[in-house]
Amino acid sequence: MEGFSKSFDVVGSVAVVETPEKAKKKELREFAGEIMATHPRVRTVARKAGATGGAFRVRPLQVIAGEKSLKTLHKENGCSYEVDLRKVYFQPRLSFERNRVAMLVKEGENVLVLFAGVGPFAINIARQQKTARVVGVEINPVAAKLFKKNVLLNKVNVKVFCEDAKKFLRRKAFLKWAHRIVMPHPTAAFKFLPAALKACKKKATIHFYAIIENNSVAAAEKEIKKICRKKSVSAKIVLYRRALSYSPHAHQAVFDVLVKKK
């Protein structure tokens, strides 16, 4: 159908689609019907009704077919997650990235996941590396509650804190604590990096996610190193990759950064 995107995300039993803003109800029903006919596990089709935003990074969605609820059970990388797409942020296209990071975690590491959502990074890490001490921090109380449920659901050992990340990073118990920090908040990553450095051990790895204009990767790398230098920390970027598309002129990137305190 003209103007309707053929690509869409599936979170559990919910398909999240992009449609023309002024599409007619009949067109929406037909489009949703095609998706449900070809994807038997999809029981709800919801269209994006605005941009991701607000303190909790939630995207407004409008159900156009199927069950009205946007609560679902999503499975990836051998883990299961209860999700409520009306109230929490969840990005299924980061499944590969979550597994990539989990596979890098070594025995006995202290791992801190900031902006943890319903727990997909933290739980996958704890599942794959059972000797790791994993802590997840999430400010959205609904997401944090689901995170705790998902820890029990997946039978893993993860400590969950419902707290603002900057406030959490002032806790003395977590100063110089982490061997590895995961920062999957791409629109605010640079703002939180100085505080995150305080939680790093003398040597640590930071998985740093940011929205990058397609021609500004070098500038982003320079800014990461500049922030670290101001905190008397040396930084070496050992990996850069596009995690997913963000807009025609920008993408979400991940930088794996090795930091060493002087």
JOPE-V755126 format. One record per helix or strand. SS is the DSSP state (alpha for helix, beta for strand). FROM is the first residue (numbers start at 1). LEN is the number of residues. If there is no record, write none. Layout:
[[SS FROM LEN] [SS FROM LEN]]
This chain:
[[beta 9 3] [beta 14 4] [alpha 25 14] [beta 44 5] [beta 53 1] [beta 58 1] [beta 61 6] [beta 71 6] [beta 79 6] [alpha 92 13] [beta 110 5] [alpha 120 9] [beta 133 6] [alpha 141 14] [beta 158 5] [alpha 165 4] [alpha 172 3] [beta 178 6] [alpha 189 11] [beta 200 14] [alpha 217 14] [beta 233 15] [beta 250 12]]
